[in-house]
Amino acid sequence: MNVVRHVVCAMSGGVDSSVAALLLKRRGYQVTGVFMRNWDSLDERGVCNSEQDCEDAYKVCQMLDIPFHQVSYVKEYWHEVFSNLLKEYQKGRTPNPDILCNKHIKFKHFLQYAISNLGADAIATGHYARTSQEDEDVFQQRHVARPQTLFRDRFAIRNPVKLFQGADLMKDQTFFLSQISQDALRKTLFPLAGLTKDFVKKMAAEAGFRHLVRKKESMGICFIGERNFEKFILEYLEPQPGNFVSIEDGKIMGTHKGWFTFTLGQRARIGGQRDAWFVVDKDITTGEVFVAPTTNHPALFRDNLRTDRFHWIAEEPPVELVRNMMMECKFRFLHQMPLVPCTVTLNQDGSVWVTLAEPLRALTPGQR
């Protein structure tokens, strides 16, 4: 008698996670849909679509005749994602909350909830990504305790699961999954791995999910949505007025409400200035934001950087890097930006130096 595997699918109320659940059901799995509520709409002054998203997810689960659950991670999101985001902005960095959200919420708390509370054999999401293991391999994985040393013993996991791009390179979301743990990856299915977005929409329409096909795709901060960033962040951080300063001659060009409302490379809207100016640096001790008069000013380009302790999805550096202390690979720091050849040098503390084959514009501290 074949055992029916139980897969808990993260449901966002969007077309991708809905089709992921549909595919799992068609493959014969016992499927449960879960909607995560990670931002308290009662505290939100802007537009919040979480109620509609939850309703859409519930409607799909009804259509698929699968159980539906809601779980709240408002507290966890605040402490592990949003508070971190605010601290990073105050340090002058530009964090990526979507990466942190996947690392701490979806692939940690949600994974634990699915396995411990719902008895899941695996979880699934609607990400456009794939792994090096077959679906059935996911159900054979055992939990392995995290290492206490800098890197896991090389013999602890003989065949670490690798994260690969999905079939639709235009929708590739591996960048947002780059910080998840090996243990989480080993227990995750990506049903959309071999599909394109256009085909997913076609499947959704044929399944009767037409309201989702027409739904606008969310492009804002994870679980917070789209809104005016400066206005939003100033609800949580006190204004820190300072000057815009020309990188070329030190001239004061105007004033701003806080260095943390700007990221490198963005256009700085300076009152009274007809020409476009772009942020090239920030000094959080003086509050000065340095600007340049052209979008491709030399001050915006760098060809090397040093990371904090590096996160390896396999939980240890590649053999080549350990042996040679250097390795050729490819680099990106923004979702969907072209991959650039680089040389990685491993440091004793687990950080790495990255030397790029060509200078890149606006390498932004805090992106991980």
Residue pairs with C-beta under 8 A, 6 or more apart in sequence:
4 28
4 29
4 30
5 29
5 30
5 121
5 122
5 139
6 29
6 30
6 31
6 32
6 118
6 119
6 120
6 121
6 122
7 24
7 29
7 30
7 31
7 32
7 120
7 121
7 122
7 123
7 124
7 189
8 31
8 32
8 33
8 34
8 114
8 118
8 120
8 122
8 123
8 124
9 17
9 20
9 21
9 24
9 31
9 32
9 33
9 34
9 123
9 124
9 125
9 126
10 17
10 34
10 36
10 106
10 110
10 123
10 124
10 125
10 126
11 17
11 18
11 21
11 33
11 34
11 35
11 57
11 60
11 61
11 68
12 35
12 36
12 53
12 57
12 126
13 35
13 52
13 53
13 54
13 55
13 56
13 57
13 60
13 212
14 53
14 56
14 126
14 212
14 215
14 217
14 218
15 200
15 201
15 204
15 209
15 212
15 213
15 215
15 217
16 126
16 127
16 128
16 192
16 197
16 200
17 57
17 125
17 126
18 56
18 57
18 60
18 126
18 204
18 209
18 212
19 126
19 191
19 192
19 195
19 200
19 203
19 204
19 207
19 209
20 124
20 125
20 126
20 190
20 191
20 192
21 31
21 33
21 60
21 61
21 64
21 66
21 124
22 64
22 203
22 204
22 207
23 191
23 192
24 31
24 124
24 189
24 191
25 31
25 64
25 66
27 135
27 191
31 64
31 66
32 66
32 67
32 68
32 69
32 114
32 118
32 120
33 57
33 60
33 61
33 64
33 66
33 67
33 68
33 69
34 68
34 69
34 70
34 71
34 110
34 113
34 114
34 118
35 53
35 54
35 57
35 58
35 68
35 69
35 70
35 71
36 70
36 71
36 72
36 73
36 105
36 106
36 110
36 223
37 50
37 54
37 70
37 71
37 72
37 73
37 74
38 72
38 73
38 74
38 76
38 77
38 81
38 101
38 105
38 222
38 223
39 48
39 50
39 74
39 77
39 223
39 224
40 74
41 48
41 50
41 51
44 224
45 235
46 225
46 227
46 232
47 225
47 227
48 225
49 218
49 225
50 223
54 70
56 211
56 212
56 215
57 68
58 68
59 211
60 209
60 212
61 67
61 68
62 68
63 207
63 208
63 209
69 118
71 110
71 113
73 105
73 109
73 110
76 104
76 105
76 109
77 101
77 104
77 105
77 223
80 100
80 104
80 105
81 97
81 100
81 101
81 104
81 105
81 222
82 97
84 95
84 100
85 95
85 97
85 100
86 233
86 236
86 237
88 94
88 95
88 366
89 95
89 233
89 237
89 260
90 237
90 260
90 284
91 284
91 366
92 259
92 260
92 282
92 283
92 284
92 365
93 364
93 365
93 366
94 263
94 264
94 364
94 365
94 366
94 367
95 366
95 367
95 368
96 176
96 366
96 367
96 368
97 221
97 222
97 224
98 176
98 221
98 222
99 175
99 176
99 178
99 179
99 368
100 179
100 222
101 222
101 223
102 176
102 177
102 179
102 180
102 222
103 179
103 180
103 181
105 223
106 125
107 177
107 180
107 181
107 184
107 185
107 188
108 181
108 184
110 123
111 123
111 184
111 187
111 188
114 120
114 123
115 123
115 187
121 138
121 139
122 138
122 139
122 187
122 188
122 189
123 187
123 188
123 189
124 188
124 189
124 190
124 191
125 188
125 190
126 191
126 192
127 166
127 173
127 176
127 177
127 190
127 192
128 166
128 167
128 168
128 171
128 172
128 173
128 190
128 192
128 193
128 195
128 197
129 163
129 164
129 165
129 166
129 172
129 173
129 174
129 177
129 190
129 193
130 163
130 164
130 165
130 166
130 167
130 190
130 193
130 194
131 161
131 162
131 163
131 164
131 185
131 188
131 190
131 193
132 161
132 162
132 163
132 164
133 161
133 186
135 189
138 186
138 187
138 188
138 189
141 186
141 187
143 183
144 156
144 157
144 182
144 183
146 152
146 181
146 183
146 315
147 153
147 156
147 315
150 309
150 350
151 312
151 315
151 316
151 317
151 350
152 315
152 316
154 316
157 182
157 314
157 315
160 182
160 313
160 314
160 315
160 316
161 182
161 185
161 186
161 313
161 314
162 313
162 314
163 174
163 177
163 178
163 180
163 185
163 313
164 174
165 172
165 174
166 172
166 173
166 174
166 190
166 192
166 193
166 194
166 195
167 193
167 194
167 195
167 196
168 195
168 196
168 197
170 197
170 336
171 196
171 197
172 336
173 335
175 332
175 334
175 335
175 336
176 335
178 311
178 313
178 368
179 311
179 368
180 313
181 315
182 313
182 314
182 315
185 313
192 200
195 203
201 213
204 210
204 212
204 213
205 213
218 225
218 226
219 226
220 226
220 227
224 232
229 261
230 257
230 261
233 258
233 260
233 261
234 257
234 258
234 261
237 258
237 260
239 257
239 258
240 257
240 258
240 259
240 260
240 287
241 255
241 256
241 257
241 258
241 287
242 255
242 256
242 258
242 259
242 286
242 287
242 288
242 289
243 252
243 253
243 254
243 255
243 256
243 287
243 288
243 289
244 252
244 253
244 254
244 255
244 256
244 268
244 270
244 277
244 288
244 289
244 290
244 291
245 251
245 252
245 253
245 288
245 289
245 290
245 291
246 252
246 253
246 277
246 290
246 291
246 292
246 293
247 280
247 281
247 290
247 291
247 292
247 297
247 299
248 292
248 293
253 270
253 273
253 277
253 291
254 270
254 271
254 272
254 273
255 271
256 262
256 268
256 289
258 287
259 282
259 283
259 284
259 287
259 288
259 289
262 268
262 279
262 282
262 289
263 279
263 362
263 364
264 279
264 280
264 281
264 282
264 300
264 362
264 363
264 364
264 365
265 278
265 279
265 280
265 295
265 300
265 361
265 362
265 364
266 278
266 279
267 276
267 277
267 278
267 279
267 295
268 277
268 278
268 279
268 289
268 291
270 277
270 291
275 293
276 293
276 294
276 295
277 291
277 292
277 293
278 291
278 292
278 293
278 294
278 295
278 297
278 300
279 289
279 290
279 291
280 290
280 291
280 292
280 297
280 299
280 300
281 289
281 290
281 299
282 288
282 289
282 290
283 289
283 290
290 299
292 299
292 300
296 361
300 361
300 362
301 359
301 360
301 361
302 356
302 359
302 360
302 363
303 355
303 356
303 358
303 359
303 360
304 353
304 354
304 355
304 356
305 353
305 354
305 363
306 347
306 351
306 352
306 353
306 354
307 351
307 352
307 354
308 351
309 349
309 350
309 351
310 317
310 350
310 351
310 352
311 368
312 318
316 322
317 346
318 327
320 327
321 327
321 344
321 346
322 346
325 345
325 346
326 343
326 344
326 345
326 346
327 343
327 344
327 346
328 341
328 342
328 343
328 344
329 341
329 342
329 343
329 344
330 339
330 340
330 341
330 342
331 339
331 340
331 341
331 342
331 354
331 356
332 338
332 339
332 340
333 360
333 363
333 364
333 367
334 367
340 356
340 357
340 358
340 360
341 356
341 357
342 354
342 355
342 356
342 357
343 354
343 355
344 352
344 353
344 354
344 355
345 352
345 353
345 354
345 355
346 352
347 353
